[in-house]
């Protein structure tokens, strides 16, 4: 298992029943034998709003990083995602949204796969590159709205 995966797993294990944890970055890095910036990297890449997390930090002595899993009812969560997208959406962000919706049970595996396929760069290959992210955002939002109302 890679160090990043191990850090992410440890943080996930630390989440309380209410989906919140506070970590001391330096202490966690020391216990894993890595540099604190590795902890920052994992938090910045795997605990993002698109993946359903809110991260707060306080610097200085006694500082902490608080990670909280956002929980919402499925309808509200879908609307939050649709409203957060805006006019452009890159493939990686689309994937992060779909994985979060799938992990929380809002999208089943088949629906998640279809949305990922429809929003992929390969599916959008005929669209000129400079318009792909705009087309992807529109398609992605429409698929989520249909799912929500269907």
N, C-alpha and C positions, 0 to 999 in steps of 0.2 A: 504494500500500500504506500502511495506517495505521501510525503510529508503534508502537502496541502490537504489531501483527503483525510489524513489522520487528524489534522487540526480541525477541519470542518466537522468530522465525526465527534470529536471531543466537545466542541461547542454545542452541537445538536444534543448530545447526551446531557449537557449541563442545563438545557432549557427546562424550567420548572413546568409543572402541570398547567400553569397559566401562560406558558410560552415565552417566558422572560428569563434572562440571565444577566448577571453582571460579571465581567471578567477583569482581572488585572492583567493587562497585556504583558508586562515584564515577567510576572510570575508564571503565566502560561508558557511564555517563550522559554523561560528557564527550565520548567518541568519537561518540556519537549526537546530541549537542547537545540533550539533554533534562535534566530535573531528576531526581535520584536517586529521588524518590518515584514517578516513572513506572516505573522498574525494579521497585520494590517492588510496584506494582500488577500488573504483568504476571506476576511470580513468584507473587503471592498468588492470582491468578485463573486462571493457565494451567498452573501446575506444582504442583498439589494432590495429596494422597494419592488422591483419587478418580480422578485422571487418571494415576496410576501413578508419582508422584514423591515423594521425601523431600527436604525442604529443611532445611538446617542453616545457622546463621549464627553468626559470631563478630564482636562489635562491637569498636570501638576501633582504634588504629593497627595496620595490618597485618591488619585484619579482612577477612572474606570471606563469601561466600554459596556454600555447596556444594549443588549440585543433583544428585540421583542418581535414575536411572530404576530402578524396582523391576522385577526380572525373576523370574518364578516359572513353574513348569510350569502348564499350563492348568487342571488339576484343582485344584491348590492356590490358584491365582489366583481361580477361581470361588468356592471355599470362603471365601477371605479376603473377597471382596466380600459374599457372603451374610452372613457373621458380622459385618461392619462396619456393616451397614444398621440394625439395631435395629428398633424398633417403628414408626418413622415415616420416610417418605422423600418429599422434595419433588421436583417434576418436574425442576428444574435439576440436582439431584444425581444423579437417575436417568439423565439424559442424559449427564452426565459419566462415570458408571460405564460406560454402554453404549459411549460413544465410545472410552474407554480399552480396553475388551475387544475392540472392533472393530479399533482401531489395532494391537493386539498380535496380531491374527489368531485370537483365541479365539472370537469370534463372527463369522460371515460376515455380509455386508451384509443379506441377507434376514432372518436371525434378529434382528439388531440393529434393523431397521425394525419388525418385529413386536413386539418388547419395548417399543420406544419408543411405539408406537401403543397397546399395552395399558396402559402406565403413564402415558399422557397425561391432562391435565386434561379434554380433550374426551371421552375414553372413560369417565372417572370422573364426568362431569357429573351422572348420576342419584344419585350418592353425596353426602349432605350434606357441605358444605365442611369442617366440623370433623372429618370421618372420612376424608377423601380421602387424606391422607398415610399413615394407617395401612393403608387398603385398598391403596394403591400399594405400600407396603413388602411386604405379604403377597403380592400378585400378582407383584411383581418377583422376590422370593426364590424363589417356586414356579417361575417360568419359568426362572430360572437353574439350579435343581436339576434340573428336567426335562431341560434342555439338557445338563447335566453327566452325567446318567445315561442319556441317550438316545442 
